Amino acid sequence: MNKSFSLVSNPWLPVVGYGEKSLYEIFSNPFPLIGGNPIEHVSIFKLLLAIAQSAITPKDEKEWLDLTAEGLAREALKYLQFHENKFNLYGPEPFLQMPVVKGVGAKPFSVVVPEIASGNTTVLTQTQTNRVLSDAELTLNLLTLQSFALGGKKTDNSLVLTSGYKGKKASGKPGCSLEQSGLLHTYVQGENIWETLWLNLWTQEQLETEKMQTIFPFGRGQAPWEKMPQGEDCDTAKMLKGSLLGRLVPLCRFCLIENQNIHLTEGIQYSSSKEGIVDTTASLTLGDKPKALLVNPMKRPWRELTAILSTNLSSPALSCTQLTIFNRHSRTLSTADPNNQYKQVHYWSGGLRVSNKAGEQFVSGSDDYVDSSFRLSLKELSDFTWFTLFSEEIKQLDQKAKKLGTCIRKYCEEMKLDTEIAKFGESKFWLQTETLCQNIIDCCVEKDLAKQKQQFESLHQRIFRISEEIYSDLCPYTTSKQLMAWTKYHPNSSYARKRG
């Protein structure tokens, strides 16, 4: 009996608070949020957007507004019903797979899952061990692999499908959504998944701008499940490299799943940040030498919020094409109905930090997943008078973090302790103050000045208590010598003098 697993009718997509759902269920019910770890989250969002974009691409802003989130969901359901045979994990045309690669040796599927230990990696929890994966898990990991494949020799690059193609080396290149260190991805969420997709839906007019034609010379293109390439550099591969749909769901690996194993070789090589082109959800700094915004577990995503929000200003600090699409839609919504100004949206950012050594990419040491989400209204996005105040607050936090690090380092020097503890202290400070970021935003947008002042006083006291607690946790003061050093380098100098 032939195996079958339909992505349309079988549950496999994680949804926050609702478990796993099928594609049919996703577009039949307005579930609130996509689940999964950050790279699964990004991959799922881009797949759902690609399905929505394949179902209907509005001509312009008017058609987009008339479509509505509910109308988009209906069109997506029609599309899935018509193309359901293209969404099967197994069979003669397996989803995002190429049976022709069966000639290369198979490896355990776990070798392509970042959090499962392989080789001499230390195992910390049972979830990191090699185990039998369900069809739902295989599907989700396959989707994530195509965007966030780890670079290295796990791919068998002896197989070349396009005659004369010279792009493959001994080690496979990392996925285009990951690159060398891990790209930070950002997009805007609505009140449910339908609205999220609608707010991020591209129009034909947007695809035809000069800038977008440079990035996507093939325009919207065609989804890979509709037309898979024959090789690494065939005509279809070139279309996928240079089109929106081909970038939303890339084919960085040509592979085939078989009995918990995977046949694997490098797939299409997409443009990277070195060429000034990244995923629609990734960001590039502006200037002569643009750089991609990277994941840094020691610098949580919310600390990039000032740069991310600047995409809505006339002089932005960076470029993110998916945010550009949303910014246009938000202006359309605000113009169409003044009540839309009170609509709440969330800026979500996340990704995975990875390490590189001797051509291999892996998750080790301080590498980790990161993600953050923050709420704003469309009115606040159109009236940026609060933004200067918010930027100043973030600068003040940065100064407080550095001061805390300096105080801890000086204490350690005097007590002959490892000064690396200071870095840990700063990291802990940012991790704990992250919970206050939404409070900072709410304070900055408060119009009542007396109320705003009271809120800031309370907020600054909480920040000081965080700083003081971290300092005291890392700098013991049980002996008289420790107490003298603790008092001498306390982060609040006036308070320290009183204690002295």
LINFEN-V127070 format. One record per residue. N is the residue number from 0. RES is the residue in three letters. OMEGA is omega in whole degrees, -180 to 180 (* if undefined). NEAR is the number of other C-alpha atoms within 10 Angstrom. D_CENTER is the distance of its C-alpha to the mean C-alpha in whole Angstrom. Layout:
n & res & omega & near & d_center
N & RES & OMEGA & NEAR & D_CENTER
N & RES & OMEGA & NEAR & D_CENTER
This chain:
n & res & omega & near & d_center
0 & MET & -179 & 3 & 39
1 & ASN & 178 & 5 & 36
2 & LYS & 179 & 8 & 33
3 & SER & 175 & 12 & 31
4 & PHE & -178 & 19 & 27
5 & SER & 177 & 21 & 26
6 & LEU & -179 & 25 & 23
7 & VAL & -174 & 22 & 24
8 & SER & -180 & 17 & 27
9 & ASN & 179 & 17 & 25
10 & PRO & 178 & 19 & 23
11 & TRP & -178 & 22 & 20
12 & LEU & 179 & 24 & 17
13 & PRO & 178 & 21 & 16
14 & VAL & -177 & 19 & 16
15 & VAL & 177 & 13 & 16
16 & GLY & -176 & 11 & 20
17 & TYR & -179 & 12 & 21
18 & GLY & -178 & 11 & 21
19 & GLU & 180 & 18 & 20
20 & LYS & 176 & 19 & 21
21 & SER & 176 & 19 & 22
22 & LEU & 179 & 22 & 21
23 & TYR & -179 & 20 & 24
24 & GLU & -180 & 17 & 24
25 & ILE & -177 & 23 & 20
26 & PHE & 176 & 22 & 22
27 & SER & -178 & 15 & 25
28 & ASN & -179 & 13 & 24
29 & PRO & 178 & 16 & 22
30 & PHE & -173 & 18 & 20
31 & PRO & -169 & 19 & 18
32 & LEU & 171 & 19 & 14
33 & ILE & 178 & 22 & 12
34 & GLY & -179 & 19 & 12
35 & GLY & 175 & 16 & 11
36 & ASN & -173 & 15 & 10
37 & PRO & -178 & 20 & 6
38 & ILE & 173 & 24 & 6
39 & GLU & 180 & 22 & 9
40 & HIS & -179 & 21 & 7
41 & VAL & -178 & 26 & 5
42 & SER & 179 & 24 & 9
43 & ILE & 179 & 22 & 11
44 & PHE & -177 & 22 & 10
45 & LYS & 175 & 22 & 10
46 & LEU & -180 & 18 & 14
47 & LEU & 178 & 20 & 15
48 & LEU & 179 & 23 & 15
49 & ALA & 177 & 25 & 16
50 & ILE & 179 & 22 & 19
51 & ALA & -179 & 25 & 19
52 & GLN & 177 & 26 & 20
53 & SER & -179 & 19 & 22
54 & ALA & -180 & 18 & 24
55 & ILE & 174 & 19 & 25
56 & THR & -177 & 19 & 24
57 & PRO & -180 & 19 & 26
58 & LYS & -177 & 14 & 28
59 & ASP & -177 & 13 & 27
60 & GLU & 179 & 18 & 26
61 & LYS & 179 & 12 & 30
62 & GLU & 178 & 12 & 29
63 & TRP & -179 & 22 & 25
64 & LEU & 180 & 16 & 27
65 & ASP & -177 & 10 & 29
66 & LEU & -176 & 17 & 27
67 & THR & -180 & 14 & 25
68 & ALA & 180 & 21 & 23
69 & GLU & 178 & 16 & 25
70 & GLY & 178 & 14 & 27
71 & LEU & 179 & 22 & 24
72 & ALA & 179 & 25 & 23
73 & ARG & 179 & 15 & 27
74 & GLU & 179 & 18 & 26
75 & ALA & 178 & 26 & 24
76 & LEU & 177 & 21 & 26
77 & LYS & -179 & 14 & 29
78 & TYR & -179 & 16 & 27
79 & LEU & 178 & 22 & 26
80 & GLN & -179 & 12 & 29
81 & PHE & -175 & 10 & 30
82 & HIS & -174 & 13 & 28
83 & GLU & -179 & 15 & 28
84 & ASN & 178 & 18 & 29
85 & LYS & -176 & 20 & 27
86 & PHE & 177 & 20 & 24
87 & ASN & -178 & 22 & 26
88 & LEU & -178 & 24 & 25
89 & TYR & 177 & 18 & 28
90 & GLY & -177 & 14 & 31
91 & PRO & 178 & 10 & 32
92 & GLU & -176 & 17 & 29
93 & PRO & -176 & 19 & 26
94 & PHE & 177 & 24 & 23
95 & LEU & 180 & 25 & 21
96 & GLN & -178 & 24 & 24
97 & MET & -180 & 21 & 27
98 & PRO & -177 & 16 & 30
99 & VAL & -178 & 15 & 32
100 & VAL & -179 & 20 & 30
101 & LYS & -180 & 15 & 32
102 & GLY & 179 & 10 & 34
103 & VAL & -176 & 18 & 32
104 & GLY & 180 & 13 & 32
105 & ALA & 177 & 20 & 30
106 & LYS & 176 & 18 & 28
107 & PRO & -177 & 16 & 27
108 & PHE & -177 & 23 & 23
109 & SER & -178 & 22 & 22
110 & VAL & -179 & 17 & 22
111 & VAL & 179 & 22 & 19
112 & VAL & -173 & 19 & 17
113 & PRO & -174 & 20 & 15
114 & GLU & 176 & 16 & 17
115 & ILE & -176 & 19 & 20
116 & ALA & 175 & 21 & 22
117 & SER & -179 & 17 & 24
118 & GLY & -179 & 6 & 27
119 & ASN & 179 & 6 & 28
120 & THR & 179 & 12 & 25
121 & THR & 178 & 10 & 26
122 & VAL & -179 & 13 & 25
123 & LEU & -179 & 9 & 25
124 & THR & -178 & 9 & 24
125 & GLN & -179 & 10 & 25
126 & THR & -180 & 11 & 22
127 & GLN & -177 & 17 & 22
128 & THR & 177 & 14 & 25
129 & ASN & -178 & 15 & 26
130 & ARG & 177 & 13 & 27
131 & VAL & -179 & 13 & 27
132 & LEU & 176 & 13 & 24
133 & SER & 178 & 11 & 25
134 & ASP & 178 & 19 & 24
135 & ALA & 179 & 21 & 21
136 & GLU & 178 & 13 & 20
137 & LEU & -179 & 19 & 21
138 & THR & -179 & 22 & 19
139 & LEU & 179 & 20 & 16
140 & ASN & 176 & 22 & 16
141 & LEU & 179 & 25 & 17
142 & LEU & -179 & 21 & 14
143 & THR & 179 & 24 & 12
144 & LEU & -175 & 25 & 14
145 & GLN & 178 & 25 & 15
146 & SER & -170 & 27 & 11
147 & PHE & 179 & 30 & 11
148 & ALA & 176 & 29 & 14
149 & LEU & 179 & 30 & 16
150 & GLY & 178 & 22 & 18
151 & GLY & -173 & 21 & 22
152 & LYS & 175 & 17 & 25
153 & LYS & 177 & 19 & 24
154 & THR & 174 & 27 & 24
155 & ASP & -175 & 22 & 28
156 & ASN & 175 & 18 & 28
157 & SER & 179 & 12 & 32
158 & LEU & 177 & 15 & 31
159 & VAL & -174 & 19 & 31
160 & LEU & 178 & 17 & 31
161 & THR & -178 & 13 & 32
162 & SER & 178 & 10 & 35
163 & GLY & -179 & 8 & 35
164 & TYR & -176 & 12 & 32
165 & LYS & -173 & 10 & 31
166 & GLY & -176 & 13 & 27
167 & LYS & 175 & 19 & 27
168 & LYS & -180 & 13 & 28
169 & ALA & 179 & 13 & 28
170 & SER & 177 & 19 & 25
171 & GLY & 178 & 25 & 22
172 & LYS & 178 & 27 & 19
173 & PRO & 179 & 25 & 16
174 & GLY & -175 & 27 & 13
175 & CYS & 176 & 27 & 13
176 & SER & -177 & 33 & 9
177 & LEU & -173 & 28 & 10
178 & GLU & -168 & 22 & 13
179 & GLN & -174 & 18 & 15
180 & SER & -178 & 18 & 13
181 & GLY & -180 & 27 & 9
182 & LEU & 174 & 28 & 7
183 & LEU & -177 & 27 & 5
184 & HIS & -178 & 27 & 3
185 & THR & 171 & 25 & 6
186 & TYR & -176 & 26 & 8
187 & VAL & 179 & 21 & 11
188 & GLN & 174 & 26 & 12
189 & GLY & -177 & 21 & 16
190 & GLU & 174 & 15 & 19
191 & ASN & -176 & 15 & 18
192 & ILE & 179 & 23 & 16
193 & TRP & -178 & 28 & 19
194 & GLU & 177 & 20 & 19
195 & THR & 180 & 23 & 15
196 & LEU & 179 & 24 & 16
197 & TRP & -180 & 25 & 19
198 & LEU & -179 & 27 & 17
199 & ASN & -177 & 22 & 15
200 & LEU & 178 & 24 & 18
201 & TRP & 171 & 27 & 19
202 & THR & 178 & 21 & 23
203 & GLN & 178 & 15 & 25
204 & GLU & 179 & 13 & 26
205 & GLN & 179 & 20 & 23
206 & LEU & -176 & 23 & 22
207 & GLU & 175 & 15 & 26
208 & THR & -177 & 10 & 25
209 & GLU & -179 & 11 & 26
210 & LYS & -178 & 12 & 23
211 & MET & 177 & 17 & 21
212 & GLN & 176 & 16 & 24
213 & THR & -180 & 14 & 24
214 & ILE & -178 & 19 & 20
215 & PHE & -179 & 23 & 21
216 & PRO & 178 & 18 & 25
217 & PHE & 177 & 20 & 25
218 & GLY & 180 & 20 & 24
219 & ARG & 179 & 25 & 22
220 & GLY & -177 & 19 & 23
221 & GLN & -178 & 20 & 24
222 & ALA & -176 & 23 & 21
223 & PRO & 180 & 24 & 22
224 & TRP & 176 & 19 & 23
225 & GLU & -179 & 14 & 26
226 & LYS & 180 & 13 & 27
227 & MET & 179 & 18 & 26
228 & PRO & 175 & 22 & 27
229 & GLN & -178 & 14 & 30
230 & GLY & -175 & 20 & 29
231 & GLU & -174 & 25 & 26
232 & ASP & 177 & 23 & 28
233 & CYS & -178 & 16 & 30
234 & ASP & 179 & 12 & 30
235 & THR & 178 & 19 & 27
236 & ALA & 178 & 23 & 25
237 & LYS & 177 & 18 & 25
238 & MET & 180 & 24 & 25
239 & LEU & 178 & 30 & 21
240 & LYS & -173 & 24 & 20
241 & GLY & 179 & 22 & 21
242 & SER & -179 & 22 & 20
243 & LEU & -177 & 27 & 18
244 & LEU & 178 & 26 & 18
245 & GLY & 179 & 26 & 18
246 & ARG & 178 & 27 & 15
247 & LEU & 177 & 27 & 13
248 & VAL & -176 & 27 & 14
249 & PRO & 175 & 32 & 15
250 & LEU & -179 & 30 & 18
251 & CYS & 177 & 24 & 17
252 & ARG & 169 & 28 & 20
253 & PHE & -172 & 23 & 23
254 & CYS & 176 & 26 & 24
255 & LEU & 178 & 24 & 26
256 & ILE & -180 & 23 & 26
257 & GLU & 175 & 15 & 29
258 & ASN & 178 & 9 & 30
259 & GLN & 176 & 16 & 27
260 & ASN & 178 & 15 & 27
261 & ILE & 171 & 22 & 26
262 & HIS & -166 & 25 & 27
263 & LEU & 171 & 27 & 25
264 & THR & -180 & 24 & 25
265 & GLU & -178 & 30 & 23
266 & GLY & -178 & 27 & 22
267 & ILE & 176 & 25 & 21
268 & GLN & -177 & 22 & 20
269 & TYR & 175 & 22 & 18
270 & SER & -177 & 16 & 18
271 & SER & 180 & 16 & 16
272 & SER & 177 & 18 & 16
273 & LYS & 176 & 11 & 19
274 & GLU & -180 & 8 & 20
275 & GLY & 180 & 15 & 18
276 & ILE & 179 & 19 & 16
277 & VAL & 175 & 24 & 13
278 & ASP & -178 & 25 & 10
279 & THR & -179 & 22 & 11
280 & THR & 177 & 22 & 7
281 & ALA & -175 & 26 & 8
282 & SER & 176 & 28 & 10
283 & LEU & 173 & 23 & 14
284 & THR & -179 & 17 & 17
285 & LEU & -179 & 15 & 20
286 & GLY & -178 & 9 & 23
287 & ASP & -180 & 6 & 25
288 & LYS & -178 & 9 & 23
289 & PRO & 178 & 17 & 19
290 & LYS & 179 & 15 & 17
291 & ALA & 174 & 23 & 13
292 & LEU & -173 & 22 & 11
293 & LEU & 175 & 23 & 10
294 & VAL & 177 & 26 & 9
295 & ASN & -179 & 22 & 12
296 & PRO & 178 & 18 & 13
297 & MET & 178 & 17 & 16
298 & LYS & -172 & 15 & 15
299 & ARG & -176 & 19 & 12
300 & PRO & -177 & 25 & 10
301 & TRP & 178 & 23 & 12
302 & ARG & 175 & 17 & 15
303 & GLU & -173 & 14 & 13
304 & LEU & 179 & 20 & 14
305 & THR & 178 & 17 & 17
306 & ALA & -179 & 18 & 16
307 & ILE & -179 & 23 & 13
308 & LEU & -180 & 17 & 16
309 & SER & 178 & 17 & 18
310 & THR & 179 & 19 & 17
311 & ASN & -180 & 19 & 19
312 & LEU & 179 & 12 & 22
313 & SER & 177 & 7 & 25
314 & SER & -176 & 9 & 24
315 & PRO & 178 & 15 & 20
316 & ALA & 180 & 17 & 19
317 & LEU & -179 & 19 & 16
318 & SER & 175 & 23 & 15
319 & CYS & -172 & 22 & 12
320 & THR & -180 & 20 & 14
321 & GLN & 175 & 21 & 12
322 & LEU & 177 & 24 & 13
323 & THR & 178 & 18 & 16
324 & ILE & 180 & 19 & 17
325 & PHE & -178 & 21 & 16
326 & ASN & 178 & 21 & 18
327 & ARG & -180 & 15 & 21
328 & HIS & -179 & 21 & 21
329 & SER & 177 & 22 & 21
330 & ARG & 177 & 16 & 24
331 & THR & 180 & 16 & 26
332 & LEU & -178 & 19 & 25
333 & SER & 179 & 17 & 27
334 & THR & -176 & 12 & 30
335 & ALA & -177 & 13 & 31
336 & ASP & -179 & 9 & 31
337 & PRO & 180 & 10 & 31
338 & ASN & 179 & 12 & 30
339 & ASN & -180 & 17 & 27
340 & GLN & -178 & 19 & 26
341 & TYR & 177 & 13 & 26
342 & LYS & -179 & 16 & 23
343 & GLN & 175 & 15 & 20
344 & VAL & 178 & 21 & 17
345 & HIS & 172 & 17 & 14
346 & TYR & 180 & 19 & 11
347 & TRP & 176 & 20 & 8
348 & SER & 178 & 26 & 5
349 & GLY & 179 & 28 & 4
350 & GLY & -179 & 30 & 4
351 & LEU & 175 & 26 & 8
352 & ARG & 179 & 23 & 11
353 & VAL & 178 & 24 & 14
354 & SER & 179 & 16 & 17
355 & ASN & 176 & 15 & 20
356 & LYS & 177 & 8 & 23
357 & ALA & 177 & 7 & 26
358 & GLY & 180 & 12 & 24
359 & GLU & 179 & 16 & 22
360 & GLN & -176 & 24 & 18
361 & PHE & 177 & 20 & 18
362 & VAL & -175 & 19 & 16
363 & SER & 175 & 15 & 19
364 & GLY & -178 & 8 & 20
365 & SER & 178 & 12 & 18
366 & ASP & -177 & 18 & 15
367 & ASP & 169 & 17 & 13
368 & TYR & 172 & 18 & 9
369 & VAL & 172 & 21 & 8
370 & ASP & 179 & 21 & 7
371 & SER & 178 & 20 & 9
372 & SER & -178 & 19 & 11
373 & PHE & -171 & 17 & 14
374 & ARG & 173 & 16 & 17
375 & LEU & 175 & 17 & 19
376 & SER & 178 & 16 & 21
377 & LEU & 178 & 19 & 22
378 & LYS & 179 & 18 & 25
379 & GLU & 178 & 17 & 24
380 & LEU & 179 & 20 & 21
381 & SER & 178 & 15 & 25
382 & ASP & -172 & 11 & 27
383 & PHE & 179 & 16 & 25
384 & THR & -179 & 12 & 28
385 & TRP & -169 & 17 & 26
386 & PHE & 178 & 18 & 24
387 & THR & 178 & 11 & 26
388 & LEU & 179 & 16 & 27
389 & PHE & 179 & 21 & 23
390 & SER & 179 & 16 & 23
391 & GLU & 178 & 12 & 26
392 & GLU & 179 & 18 & 25
393 & ILE & 177 & 18 & 22
394 & LYS & 179 & 13 & 24
395 & GLN & 177 & 12 & 27
396 & LEU & 179 & 18 & 24
397 & ASP & 178 & 16 & 24
398 & GLN & 179 & 12 & 27
399 & LYS & 179 & 19 & 28
400 & ALA & 180 & 23 & 25
401 & LYS & 179 & 17 & 27
402 & LYS & 177 & 17 & 30
403 & LEU & 179 & 24 & 30
404 & GLY & 179 & 25 & 29
405 & THR & 180 & 20 & 32
406 & CYS & 180 & 23 & 34
407 & ILE & -179 & 28 & 33
408 & ARG & 180 & 22 & 33
409 & LYS & 176 & 19 & 37
410 & TYR & -179 & 26 & 38
411 & CYS & 179 & 21 & 37
412 & GLU & -179 & 13 & 39
413 & GLU & -178 & 13 & 42
414 & MET & 179 & 15 & 42
415 & LYS & 178 & 9 & 41
416 & LEU & 180 & 13 & 38
417 & ASP & -177 & 10 & 34
418 & THR & 178 & 17 & 33
419 & GLU & 178 & 12 & 29
420 & ILE & -179 & 16 & 29
421 & ALA & 179 & 24 & 29
422 & LYS & 178 & 18 & 25
423 & PHE & 179 & 15 & 24
424 & GLY & 178 & 24 & 26
425 & GLU & 179 & 24 & 24
426 & SER & 179 & 17 & 21
427 & LYS & 178 & 17 & 22
428 & PHE & -179 & 25 & 23
429 & TRP & 180 & 21 & 19
430 & LEU & -178 & 15 & 18
431 & GLN & 180 & 14 & 21
432 & THR & 176 & 16 & 21
433 & GLU & -180 & 17 & 17
434 & THR & -178 & 12 & 19
435 & LEU & -174 & 15 & 21
436 & CYS & 179 & 21 & 19
437 & GLN & 177 & 15 & 19
438 & ASN & 178 & 14 & 23
439 & ILE & 179 & 20 & 23
440 & ILE & -179 & 20 & 22
441 & ASP & 177 & 18 & 24
442 & CYS & -176 & 22 & 27
443 & CYS & -178 & 22 & 26
444 & VAL & 179 & 18 & 26
445 & GLU & -177 & 14 & 30
446 & LYS & 179 & 11 & 33
447 & ASP & -173 & 9 & 35
448 & LEU & 180 & 11 & 36
449 & ALA & 179 & 9 & 38
450 & LYS & 179 & 11 & 35
451 & GLN & 179 & 15 & 33
452 & LYS & 180 & 14 & 35
453 & GLN & 180 & 11 & 35
454 & GLN & 180 & 17 & 32
455 & PHE & 178 & 17 & 31
456 & GLU & 179 & 11 & 34
457 & SER & -179 & 10 & 32
458 & LEU & -179 & 16 & 29
459 & HIS & 176 & 14 & 30
460 & GLN & 178 & 11 & 32
461 & ARG & 179 & 14 & 29
462 & ILE & 178 & 18 & 28
463 & PHE & -180 & 14 & 31
464 & ARG & 177 & 12 & 31
465 & ILE & -180 & 17 & 28
466 & SER & -178 & 26 & 29
467 & GLU & -179 & 16 & 33
468 & GLU & 179 & 13 & 31
469 & ILE & 179 & 19 & 29
470 & TYR & -178 & 24 & 32
471 & SER & 178 & 14 & 35
472 & ASP & -175 & 10 & 33
473 & LEU & -178 & 15 & 32
474 & CYS & -177 & 24 & 36
475 & PRO & 179 & 13 & 38
476 & TYR & -179 & 15 & 42
477 & THR & 178 & 9 & 44
478 & THR & -179 & 8 & 47
479 & SER & 180 & 9 & 49
480 & LYS & 178 & 11 & 47
481 & GLN & -179 & 16 & 44
482 & LEU & 179 & 15 & 44
483 & MET & 179 & 14 & 46
484 & ALA & 180 & 20 & 43
485 & TRP & -180 & 27 & 40
486 & THR & -177 & 19 & 42
487 & LYS & -173 & 18 & 43
488 & TYR & 179 & 22 & 39
489 & HIS & -175 & 25 & 38
490 & PRO & 176 & 22 & 35
491 & ASN & -172 & 17 & 37
492 & SER & -179 & 12 & 40
493 & SER & 178 & 10 & 42
494 & TYR & 180 & 11 & 42
495 & ALA & -179 & 14 & 42
496 & ARG & 178 & 12 & 45
497 & LYS & 179 & 8 & 47
498 & ARG & -180 & 13 & 46
499 & GLY & * & 11 & 48
